Amino acid sequence: MASAEQPSGTAPEAVPEVPAFLAEAVTRINEAIRLGNITSAAAMAEQSGASAVQAFGEGHPHVLHLRELSAYVAYLAGDPTRSLAISLDTARAWHHRGDPRAYQSVLQAAAAWRAVTDAREGLRLGEQLLALWAELASVAGPAAADITQLEAARRRMGRLAERAAGQARGSSEPSAPREP
């Protein structure tokens, strides 16, 4: 894994023009989302992602953009755990490329993480999220310039730890609603 974001003053690698088959797929996925057909959107996103991997390889920007869309669809489908996992994998791939878009994927993962209501699951996933986030924030780039959101995520981890401890003691506290 790369140890730093894209050096400042250097533009990220230009993304080649999106081929027609992917542009059409994204249009169909977005239309399904607009119509509320999330199941169809999820299936199309999976199929398009697999096609893109075959055509371009795992870490290609086209594939990573489709994964970001897949994470969004998973979130809309009510599966924040899957959304977070896809977003973290995508953030790692952007980071490996030295691309500052890794931070946008971390923010997408954080949005999904806030929708996880089980405290223990939130702690487990939060550890992965915070580890990558802290790595991004340790070097110059958008994550380092916006440390307030990382600090808010660390505070949420503290609250989740308290809730998980209460659940472990047999507390009858219900799962708290989604946190901001």
C-alpha positions as CSV (number, residue, x, y, z in Angstrom):
1,M,0.0,0.0,0.0
2,A,1.3,3.5,-0.8
3,S,2.3,5.4,2.3
4,A,1.2,8.8,1.1
5,E,-1.6,10.6,-0.8
6,Q,-0.9,12.2,-4.1
7,P,1.9,14.7,-3.6
8,S,0.6,18.3,-3.4
9,G,0.8,20.2,-6.5
10,T,0.4,17.1,-8.6
11,A,-3.0,16.3,-10.2
12,P,-4.4,12.8,-9.9
13,E,-4.0,10.6,-12.9
14,A,-6.5,11.6,-15.6
15,V,-9.4,9.2,-15.9
16,P,-9.8,8.0,-19.4
17,E,-13.1,8.6,-21.1
18,V,-15.8,6.3,-19.9
19,P,-16.6,3.7,-22.5
20,A,-20.1,3.7,-23.8
21,F,-21.0,0.3,-22.1
22,L,-20.2,1.7,-18.7
23,A,-21.8,5.1,-19.3
24,E,-25.0,3.3,-20.3
25,A,-24.8,1.0,-17.3
26,V,-24.4,4.0,-14.9
27,T,-27.4,5.7,-16.6
28,R,-29.5,2.6,-16.1
29,I,-28.4,2.2,-12.5
30,N,-29.2,5.9,-11.7
31,E,-32.6,5.5,-13.4
32,A,-33.4,2.5,-11.3
33,I,-32.4,4.4,-8.2
34,R,-34.6,7.4,-9.3
35,L,-37.6,5.0,-9.7
36,G,-36.9,3.4,-6.3
37,N,-36.0,0.0,-7.8
38,I,-33.0,-0.5,-5.5
39,T,-32.9,-4.2,-6.0
40,S,-32.5,-3.8,-9.7
41,A,-30.0,-1.0,-9.3
42,A,-27.9,-3.3,-7.0
43,A,-28.0,-6.2,-9.5
44,M,-27.0,-3.9,-12.3
45,A,-24.2,-2.3,-10.3
46,E,-22.8,-5.8,-9.4
47,Q,-22.9,-6.9,-13.1
48,S,-21.4,-3.6,-14.3
49,G,-18.6,-3.8,-11.7
50,A,-17.8,-7.4,-12.8
51,S,-17.7,-6.3,-16.5
52,A,-15.5,-3.4,-15.6
53,V,-13.0,-5.6,-13.7
54,Q,-12.8,-7.9,-16.6
55,A,-12.2,-5.1,-19.1
56,F,-9.8,-2.9,-17.0
57,G,-8.6,-4.7,-13.9
58,E,-9.3,-4.3,-10.2
59,G,-7.7,-1.0,-9.4
60,H,-8.8,1.0,-12.6
61,P,-10.6,4.3,-11.9
62,H,-13.6,3.1,-13.9
63,V,-13.9,0.1,-11.6
64,L,-13.4,2.2,-8.5
65,H,-16.1,4.7,-9.6
66,L,-18.5,1.8,-10.1
67,R,-17.7,0.5,-6.6
68,E,-18.5,3.9,-5.2
69,L,-21.9,3.6,-6.9
70,S,-22.3,0.1,-5.6
71,A,-21.6,1.3,-2.1
72,Y,-24.3,4.0,-2.5
73,V,-26.8,1.4,-3.7
74,A,-26.1,-0.9,-0.8
75,Y,-26.7,2.1,1.6
76,L,-30.0,2.8,-0.1
77,A,-30.9,-0.9,0.1
78,G,-30.5,-0.6,3.9
79,D,-27.3,-2.5,4.1
80,P,-24.8,-0.1,5.8
81,T,-22.4,-2.9,6.6
82,R,-22.0,-3.8,2.9
83,S,-21.9,-0.2,1.9
84,L,-19.1,0.5,4.4
85,A,-17.1,-2.6,3.4
86,I,-17.3,-1.6,-0.3
87,S,-16.4,2.0,0.5
88,L,-13.4,1.0,2.6
89,D,-12.1,-1.3,-0.1
90,T,-12.5,1.5,-2.6
91,A,-10.7,4.0,-0.3
92,R,-7.8,1.5,0.1
93,A,-7.6,1.1,-3.7
94,W,-7.6,4.9,-4.3
95,H,-5.0,5.3,-1.6
96,H,-2.9,2.6,-3.1
97,R,-2.9,4.6,-6.3
98,G,-1.8,7.7,-4.4
99,D,-5.1,9.3,-5.3
100,P,-6.7,11.9,-3.0
101,R,-10.1,10.5,-3.9
102,A,-9.5,8.0,-1.2
103,Y,-10.8,10.5,1.3
104,Q,-14.1,10.8,-0.5
105,S,-14.5,7.1,-0.2
106,V,-13.6,7.3,3.5
107,L,-16.4,9.9,4.0
108,Q,-18.8,7.6,2.2
109,A,-17.8,4.8,4.5
110,A,-18.3,7.0,7.5
111,A,-21.8,7.8,6.4
112,A,-22.6,4.1,6.1
113,W,-20.9,3.5,9.5
114,R,-23.2,6.0,11.2
115,A,-26.2,3.9,10.0
116,V,-24.9,0.8,11.8
117,T,-27.1,0.5,14.9
118,D,-25.5,-2.5,16.6
119,A,-22.8,-1.1,19.0
120,R,-20.5,-4.1,18.7
121,E,-20.6,-4.2,15.0
122,G,-20.1,-0.5,14.9
123,L,-17.0,-0.8,17.0
124,R,-15.6,-3.6,14.8
125,L,-16.2,-1.7,11.6
126,G,-15.2,1.6,13.2
127,E,-11.7,0.3,14.0
128,Q,-11.1,-0.5,10.3
129,L,-12.5,2.9,9.3
130,L,-10.5,4.9,11.8
131,A,-7.3,3.0,11.0
132,L,-7.5,3.9,7.3
133,W,-8.8,7.4,8.0
134,A,-5.9,8.1,10.4
135,E,-3.4,6.8,7.8
136,L,-4.9,9.2,5.2
137,A,-4.8,12.1,7.7
138,S,-1.1,11.4,8.6
139,V,0.0,12.9,5.3
140,A,-0.7,16.0,3.3
141,G,-4.0,15.8,1.5
142,P,-7.7,16.4,2.0
143,A,-8.0,14.1,5.0
144,A,-5.2,16.0,6.8
145,A,-6.9,19.3,6.0
146,D,-10.2,18.2,7.5
147,I,-9.3,16.6,10.8
148,T,-12.6,17.6,12.5
149,Q,-14.5,14.8,11.0
150,L,-11.9,12.2,12.1
151,E,-12.2,13.6,15.6
152,A,-16.0,13.3,15.5
153,A,-15.6,9.7,14.4
154,R,-13.3,9.0,17.3
155,R,-15.8,10.5,19.7
156,R,-18.5,8.2,18.2
157,M,-16.2,5.2,18.8
158,G,-16.1,6.2,22.5
159,R,-19.9,6.3,22.6
160,L,-20.1,3.0,20.9
161,A,-17.7,1.4,23.4
162,E,-19.9,2.6,26.2
163,R,-23.0,1.2,24.6
164,A,-21.3,-2.1,23.8
165,A,-20.1,-2.4,27.4
166,G,-23.7,-1.8,28.5
167,Q,-24.9,-4.5,26.2
168,A,-22.2,-6.9,27.4
169,R,-23.4,-6.4,31.0
170,G,-26.8,-7.5,30.0
171,S,-28.2,-4.0,30.0
172,S,-31.6,-3.8,28.4
173,E,-30.7,-0.7,26.5
174,P,-32.2,-0.8,23.0
175,S,-29.9,-0.1,20.2
176,A,-29.6,3.6,19.8
177,P,-30.9,5.2,16.6
178,R,-28.5,6.3,13.9
179,E,-26.1,8.9,15.2
180,P,-25.4,12.1,13.2
